[in-house]
Amino acid sequence: MSELVAGIDLGGTKIQTVILRESEIVGRSRVATPQTGADAVLAAMAESVKSAMHFGNEPLDGLASIGVGSPGVIQGTTVASSPNVPGFEVGPIQLGDTLSKSLGGVPVKLDNDVRVAVLGEWRQGAGRPYKDFLGVFVGTGVGGGLVLDGELREGLGAAGEIGHTLVRDGGRRCGCGQLGHLEAYAGRRSMEETARRWKAKGRRTKLFDVMKERGRDRATSGVIAKALAKHDPVVVQLVDQAVWALGIALANAQNLLDLEAIVIGGGLGDRLGRPFVDRVAEAMNPRLHVPERPPKLLSTELGDLGGAVGAAVLGGA
Amino acid sequence: MSELVAGIDLGGTKIQTVILRESEIVGRSRVATPQTGADAVLAAMAESVKSAMHFGNEPLDGLASIGVGSPGVIQGTTVASSPNVPGFEVGPIQLGDTLSKSLGGVPVKLDNDVRVAVLGEWRQGAGRPYKDFLGVFVGTGVGGGLVLDGELREGLGAAGEIGHTLVRDGGRRCGCGQLGHLEAYAGRRSMEETARRWKAKGRRTKLFDVMKERGRDRATSGVIAKALAKHDPVVVQLVDQAVWALGIALANAQNLLDLEAIVIGGGLGDRLGRPFVDRVAEAMNPRLHVPERPPKLLSTELGDLGGAVGAAVLGGA
């Protein structure tokens, strides 16, 4: 029987874990991220692995290694800092060592969550046929990662920041403080903030009613999708702008890199799905320098399991 | 004695040839590109090699191979088409075979002129210390080429088109027909056309007087540099816009790729030199996602010999 590898996708709100035997998911678990500090987060990660090992009728046995994707700046098996994980704001957090000790010394590998998600789609998802592609994750923010000539691009550690591509000089303010970035138009957090601003100026929108109906305190991807389905004019306009901004940023990336494919995922990208991806392709294609040979635009195949599966691949699956 | 390799940089107005022994230039020649058709161009290329072999006091002997950089779409040793070389507009032109026959069967390698110029700066110029850099050639148009992880990036054959990065949606028309590209602001041809348009609308400029004084029928890089030195307000504004557009396009490329260095050359880039490169760095740096670690911004070392030296490197030097 072949070895088991755990993959953990650590996020600010949830911890998603899978157990892979070769490329098959044989166990999984999903828990809320404790909001009480780093020790609680690390303990919850270990518990999530144990829970995933008890996923089926019989407990699994023989965990060989673990891979972890974490937001923030990663150095070896340490998180230098991660503003979005409770207790990880000021590091370093000895994630690898602590997790390994909690689980009987199993070796742990760690990388950035976006890079790990690209790895997942590349090895086990929509990116399998390609040696050159860009993964774009449209979620709370907009992240990206590149596979070039069959290698996951690292640069000096910060490659793939397509969310901070300028699409309109002097445009909407981005979470990073600069103006006119892709993330300011296509990121979920910025879309919600913009809707609040427009509402305060008197524009009508059902977005916040949908939020309440669903018992949410923020405009999740599901809330945005629902308001879009209701043709809420504010949300229609925000999604139009997201499509426009993605069209520019992806065309610029394509003209520079001449990729085979672009995979669009992330919470909002996955939720809006194929119709959204097709609209982005329509916005991108007229801007290509070689329009007769556009890159394939694809949805993710792994959806929100991509990070955890990619973490398992990192771990050796 | 080690072998000699010829490198030919074929352009729409000139043919620049060098002979390299190891990395030393031991011969060179520069002739106008015949405007009478493909056969005349191919004959002039062969003559330019013979002339370069007679550069010094004694003729050189033992040409081992030839490399050529040509504008346009390249397939193997054939130019599929090249709108800027007389007679090459509709190909295919059997450049490699014809040139080889004219020079006693010496093997010929061929690639795109911009890629070859990047190769030159990488192997023998400003790019030597780096395994990750972008070469940007600001000339009649704006071309670019990428070295990533120690490999010249090809993509599917069209990588590096940074000139067609969108910097202002709906902005100035580019030579390619689209609006708001880098080349529309930083390319020499577009700068000249813009100056003519502004003059027709009543703006005062000395640009065309400088052209006449220098006996030129177009705003060459030298003409633009001279008008800039005279603080001509139209040229000052055009160069300001070129700096602004380069700042955006290079910041976007850097945020996506996390490069070690960017080398700025081309006719206009080389002519305006270090002060221009420093201004581009100032425009780019505030737009970087990791501003504390900007890429090194460099001028070319080989200047307008970069294409010919790179062609010789392609040929095996």
Interface residues (C-beta under 8 A of the other chain):
Chain A: D132 G144 L146 L148 D149 E151 R153 E154 G155 L156 G157 A158 A159 G160 E161 I162 H164 T165 L166 V167 R168 D169 C176 Q178 I248 A251 N252 A253 N255 L256 L257 D258 L259 E260 R287 H289 V290 R293
Chain B: D132 G144 L146 L148 D149 E151 R153 E154 G155 L156 G157 A158 A159 G160 E161 I162 H164 T165 L166 V167 R168 D169 C176 Q178 I248 A251 N252 A253 N255 L256 L257 D258 L259 E260 R287 H289 V290 R293
